[in-house]
């Protein structure tokens, strides 16, 4: 439903001078004494295949006797001294693994992490999708295109949704495969350029990313008859086919969007042919399918009621049959059609745009666990979850505390968050760039995305959630089993055959338990330090370690603990927003 019921309010975002210049790398965050996007530790790609060469760069070699440490789930797999500001590492042959690479030194007998970065080694991006977006295709320079892709690469974004890149919904390619037009107006009358769309695709591919073109499953503009769209293919609000179902749009949009029946085989064949025209010109890797949620009672041309939530599965099957080598993902708006059609279909991962039916942190997590169940635990989830939504039609900044609490919840429960593009995404009209990120926010998000990648094998790769009753030894901190509760540290556990992973999310200072933080009022939690806790266990714990995106560059820290029967006592060094504690058996 990111097809937008937003009109004049959106226009403010379109006149923001050069939203493609949003990422001003001259003012990027300083972390560990270096700026992430210019002078920090970087890799040459967003993700890697097993055995591929990973190239690291620094703007300059830091002073001191630094070592490079490569680790997987808290265990060092290789170490070497830092001797240059650029070096390479051959990714291990094991597929679907996340690694953390950090630069550290020993000073005064203590280890100090100077910088860190994650590395995803996966042969297929849809195993651990980290989805970003693009939304503006003006006449951009190659340098600007590459800078925008570089930023997304630093966040390890491995798939990009090209929102509103197309011409008409029923005919996304402007021109013909033999003679594509060099530019065309999109629905909002913005001019899109072929060179920019192709430039973005090429730049993304060079970074190991995949590209997905956006379009509705069932959209046609008022000029569709001239393109061969038949009256019998539409959806109607009445049995007598006198009123088409439509997403009504006013100027400056070129047309309203009239809805066809996605279950109609002739429409499926028509759109599949149009998609193949797109593939004939652009190197897109797949089709990002959008919908508009529950449309109420709608009918086909013959007066039969159409169950849209069941019609998407045959539509997806037709798209796959027409282009079997391309990837597919479909937006389940408010979970509409997810269980019946989308999850059991040929989609490669699940994607949910969450709205007001999902208000609390607990409900947000539930979307991810429901999707896991709907797909038989075979498909990961990406959420489109618009932060600070009520503020998004005015200029301002993303509120960091609300963002980190939402991402901690999404990531801890195994999901990913579509939020990063040429600008931060806080609104269903993707070109809206009103809310920007301060340096502090860019810095924190970089750490969170490194964490998501480095520990993907315990965050997004199996395991079963359970409840656990953690208690504070001195009673000064309130720990509560999930679901989250205001004024407490929420705790959830995930069980693996050889380990238990506990997530601690700090809601002690939360002013609301609604994840969207729609007015940007969420408060930062007061850090908890030196908290001794008791954890119930039913096995002998052999090792324990902690990692946090808020601490020590995400590097795992071994913890001393004492086990007495079915209880382990351990001290967490600190807790800001989110800690992950791992008990190995």
N, C-alpha and C positions, 0 to 999 in steps of 0.2 A: 504494500500500500504506500510505498514511497513514491506514489504517482501524484501526490499532493493536492489537498484541498486548501492550499494556501495561495493567496493571490497578491494583493498589493503589499502585504507585510513582507513578502519575499523580495520585493523589488529593492529594498534597502540593501540586501545582501549582494545584489547583482551590480550595484554601482560602487561597491567597495573597491577602491583603486587597486587593480591588479591582484585579485585574490590568489593568482598563481604565484605571487611573491610572498605568500604568507610565511613561509619558512625562511626567515631572515637569518641565515647562518652566521652572520656577524654577531648576533646576540644570543647564540645558543647556550645551553646551560653549562656551567662549570661544575664538574664532578671529579673528585680525586685530583684536582689541580689542572685538569684538561677539559676542553670543550668537546662534547660528544661528537658533533657532526663535522667539526673542522680539524681539531687537534687530538681527538680522543682515539681510543682503540677501535679500529674498524676492520671488517672483513670485506672481501671483494664481491660477495653475493649474499642474498637473503637466506639461502639454504643450499645444501650440497647433497650429491649422490654418494653412496658408499664408495670409498676409495678415491674420491675426487680431491684435488689439491685445494686447500683453504689458504688464502693469502691474507695476511694481517698487515696493517700499516699503522704507524704513529706519525704525527706531524714532526716529532723529534724524540730522540731517545732520552727518557728521563734520567736524571742523575741517580747515582746509587747502584748498589749491587743487586739488581732485580732478577728474579727468576720467572719463567713462564710455566704455569701449571695447567694441565689439561685434566679435567675431572668429569666423572659420570656418577651421578647420584652420591656425591660425597666421597667418592674413592678416586684417588689420583691414578690416571692411566699413563701419564708421561710427564716428565719435567725436563726443562733445559734452561740454560742461562739466557737472559736477554742481551744480545750483542749488537743489535741493529734496530733501526726504526721500521724495518720491514722484514718479514720472514714468512715461511710457509709451513704447513703441516698437512700430512696426508690423512684424510678422514678415515677412521677405521672401517673395516669391511662390514661390520654389523649394521643392518638396516634399521631404520626408525628409532634412532637414539638421539638424545639431547646431551650436549656437553657444555660445561662452563670453562672458559679459559680466562685465567686471571694473572695479572702481574703483581708480584708481591716481593717484599724484602723483609729481612729480620733486622730490627733496630731495637737496641736496648733489651735484647732477649725476647722481644715480642714480634709476632708476625703482623705486618701492615699491608693490607691489600691496597694497591695504588689504582688499578683499573681492572675491569672485567667485561667480558662479552660472551654471549652464548653462540653455539653452533648447532644447527639442526642438520642431521644426516639422515635423509629420508628419500627414498626413490620415488615416492608418490606424495604430492603436496596435500592430498585430501585426507591422509592419515591424521595429520595435525594441522588443519587449515587455520591460517591467520589471515583474515580477509581485510583488505583495504579497499579504497575506492578512488575513482577520479570523476570529475564532474564538469570540467571546463576545457574546451578544445578550441580556443581561439588561436590566432596565428602566433604560436609560441616558438621561441628560439630553441634550438637543440640543447643549448646550455641550460635553459630553464627546465626543459623536460627532464634532462638527466639529473638536475639537482632535486627535483621533486621525487623522482624514483630513488635517488640515493637516500633521501630521508626515510622513505618507506622501507628501503632495504635495511637501514640501521635498526628499525623496529622489527626486522625479520618477517615483514609481511610477505607471504608466499603466493597470494592470489589477489587479483585486483578486479573489482566490479567496475566496468565502464558505464557509469550512469548517464543517461540521456545523450549518448554519443550519436544516436541515429537520426534519420530524417523523419519519415512517417512511420507510425507503429506497424501498419500493415505492409510497409515497404521500407524497411530500415536502411537499405543501401540506396544512397542517392546516385542516380545514374544507372549504369549497367555494369556487369563484371568486366565487359570488354572496354567500357569507357566510363569509369566512375567519375563523378563530379569532384572537382578539387575543393569545393566548399558547399555548404548547404545550411538552411535554417533548421534549428531544432524546434520542438514544440513551443518554446518560449521566445522564438524569433532570435535567439542567439545564433551567430554564425560559427559553425563547426568546420574545421579544416581536416581534410584527408591526411595531410602531412603531419598534423599534430597527433591524430589518432594512431596512425601507423608509427610515428616516432615514439609514442608512449609504449606501444606494443613491443617494439624492438628494444627499447631501453629496459623494459621489464624483463623480457626474455634474457637479456644479457646478464641480469642479476639473479637468474634462476627462478623468477616469478612466472606464474601463469596468469592469463588474461581472459576475462569472461565478459561477453557483451550483454548488456541489459536490454530487456524488452518485456512487455506484458505477454501473458499467455493468450490474451483475447482482446487486443486493442485495435481499433480502426478509426481513422479520422473521417471528417465529413467528405473527403475526396476519394474514399476507398472504392466506390463503384467503378471509377475510371481505372483502377488498378486490378479489377476483376473480382472484387469481393462481392459475393452474392447476398441478396436480401435474406435468403433462406438460412444463412449461416449465423445470424445474429441471435442474441438473447433479447427477450421482450418482457415487459412488465405486465402484460395481459395475454390472455389466451388467443386473442384475435390479431396478434402481431401488428398492433396499431402504434405502440410506443416502445421504442428500443430502450433497453437498459443503457444508461450512460453515466459517465463521470463528467459532470458539467463543469466547464471552465470558461471563464470570461477573459476578455482582453487583459494583458497582451498575449495570452495563449492563442495559437493559430486556429485551434479547433477544440471542441469538446472531444472526449474519447468515448466511442460507442463500442459496446462489448459484444463480441462474438461468442459462440458456444465452443468452449475448448474441447468438448467431447464430440464435436461434429467431425467426422473423418475427412470431409472435403476441406474444412478450414485447416485441419491438421496438415493435410497434404500441401495446401497452398502456402502456409507459413513455413513449413519445412523447406519448400523450394526457395522461398525468399531468404531463409537462413543460409542455405547453401550458396546463394549469391554473395552473402556477406563473407562466408568462409573463402569464397573464390577471390576476394580482394584483400581481406585483412587476415592476419595470422592469429585470430582469436583462438583460444583453447577450449571454449565452450560457451554455453548459453545460460545466463542468469535469468530465470523466469520469475516475473512478478505477477501478483494478483491484487485484488482489492478487498479481500476479506469476505465476510458473510453479506451477500447481496439480498437476503430475504428470498421471497418466492419469485422465481423467474421461469420463463417458459421458452421453448424453442418455437420455431416458425409454425409448427403444426399444433401448438397449444399444449404440448406435453410439459409437465413440470420438470425442470432440470436440477438435479442434485449436484451442485458445483463441487461440493467436497468429495464427490466420487468421480467427477469428470476429469480431475487433474491427472489421475494415474494413466489412463489411456493417452492423454495428451503427451505426457512425459515419455511414454513408450514409443509414440510415433516420432518424437524428436530424436530419441536414441536410435531408432531404426533408420532414420534418414541420415544420421551422421554418427555412426557407432564409435568413431574414434574421438569424439568430442565429449567434454564433461558437462554435466547438468547439475544445477542446484535450483531449488524453488523456494521462494519466500512463503512461509506459512504465517500470514498476517493474523496475529492473536491466536495462533495455532490452528487456524481454519484449514481443514483438509489435511493436516499433518498426519493424524493417526490412520485415516482411511485410505488416503491416496499417496501422499508425498513420501512418508517414511518407508513404506514397503515398495516404492518404485525404484527406477534406475538412477535416482539422484545419488550423487557421490558423497554428500554430507548434508546435514539438516541446518536450516536457516530459519530463524523465527524473528519477526518484527514484533516487539512486545509493546502493548498499549495499556489502557487503563484497567483491563482485566487482571493485570499483573502489576500490583503496586508495591508490595513489600519485598524485602530482601529474600524472605523465605519463598515467596511465590516466584521470584526470579530464578532461584536455584531449582525450584520444582520444574520449570520449563525444561531445563537441561536434563534432569533425571527422568522426566516423562519422555523426552525425545530418545534418551538411551533405551528406555523400555520399548518404545514404539518400533525402533529399528533392530530390536534384539541385541542391543549393545554392539552394533557393528558400524554405526555412523556417528561421527562427532558433531557437535553443535556450534554454530556461530549465531550470536544474538545481535540484532540491530536494536540497540537500546539507547534512546536519545536522552542524554544528560542535560540538566538545567533547561528543560524544554520551554518553560514559561518565559525564560529570558532570551530565547534564541532569535526573537524578532527585533532585538535591540543590540547595539554594540556592547561588548563587554568581554569578560574573561571566564573561562571554565573554572568552576569552583573545585579546587584540588581535593579537599577531604571527601566530598561526595563521590567524586570520580574514583578515588582509590578504594573506598569502601565497596563501591559497585564492582570494580574490577577484581578486587580480592575475592568477592563472592562468586563472580562468574568463573574466574580462573581456578579457584579451589574446588569448584564442582565440575571442572573438566570442560568448560566452554571457552569460547573466544568472543571478542567484542568488536564488531565492525564500528570503528570510530575515527580511523586515521586515513586521510587523503591529502589533497593539496592544502587542506585546512582541517580543523577539528569538526566532527559531525555532531550537531545538536538538534537536527531538524530533518523531517522526512523529505524536504526538498534539498537534495544533496548540494547544490551550488551555494546554499546559504552558508556564509562564512562569518557571520556576525560575532560568534563567540570564539575568541582566540586563546592560545595557550601562553602563559607566562613561562619564563625560563625554568622556574621551579617545577612546573607541570611537565614540560618536555623531559626534564631530567628524571623525574619520578616515573613517567611512563616508559622511558627507555629501560629503567631498572626492572619494571614490572614485565615488559616484554622479553627481556633477557631471562628473567625468572621463569616465565611461561615456557620458553624453549628449553632452557637448561634442565628443568625438572619435568618435562612433558611425559616421561615414562612413569611417573607416579601421579601426575595431574590428569592425564588424558589417555592412559593406556591400561585399561582394565581396573580391577579392584572392585570392592563392594562397599557401599557406604553403610555406616552403622552409627549408633549413638554411644557416647562415652561420658561418664560422670567424672570430670576433672575437678579437683578441689584445691583451694589455696591453703597452704600450711598455716598461715597466720590470719586467714579470713578477711584480709584487707581488699582482695580483689574478688569480684563475683564472676565465677565461671558458670556458664549455662549450656547444656546440650542444645544443639541446633533443633528447632529454628531460632534465629537470632531474636534477641530481646534487648530493648533499650536499657542502657545502664549496665550492661554486662559484657564479658568477653564470650562470644559464641564459639563453641567447639564442635567440630564434626570429625569423624574418623573414617578412614578408608582402609579396608583390610585386603592384604595381598597374602599369598601363601607363605612368604618369608618375612613379612614386615607389616607394620601398622603405621599409617600416616595420619597425624593429627593436625588439623588446621585451627588456628586461633585467630579470630577476627575481632578487632577491638571496637565495640559499640558503647564503651563506657560513657562517652561524651556526646553520643548521637542525639540530635534534636528531633529526629524523625526516623522511623524505620521504613520509609518509602525510598527505594533505591534511586529514583530519578533525580532527587534533590532539585526539584523543578525550579525553585526560586534561588538556588545557589546559597542556601543558608546552613548547610551541614557544617559542623565544627570538627576540627582535628581532634583526635583522641589525645589525652594526656598519656605520654609514654609510661609504661609499666617497667620498672627496672628491678632486677634481682629478686624475682618472684619465685618462691619455692612452691612447687605443686606436687600433688599426689595423683597418680594415674593408675587405674585398675588394669591388671593384665592377667592373662590365663596361661602364659608361657614364660619361659626363661628368656629374658632380654640379654642379647649378647653385645649389642652396641646401640648407641643413641646419638643422633646429631640433629642440629637445627639449621634451617636456612630461612632467610627472609629477604624479600626485595627491598625492604626498608633499611637493611643493615649489612655492612661489610661487603658491598657489591654482590650480594646474593651468594657469597661463598659459604659452603657448608662448614659448620663449626661443631666439632665433637663435644659432647657433654658428659660430665661425670654424673653418675647416678647410683642410687642404692636401691636394690630390690629386696623386699621383705615379703615373702610369700606371694600373694596376688596383688601386691602394690609396689609401684616404683615411685621413688621420690627424686626429683630433679629440680634444678634451678634454671629458669630461663633468664639469660643475661639481660634481655630487654624485649619489649613488645611495643611497636608503634601502631601500625595498622594490621599487619598480617604476618604471622609466623607459621612455619611448617616444621613440625617435630616428627622425626622418623625413628621408630623403635624397630630394630632388626632382631629377628629371632634366630 
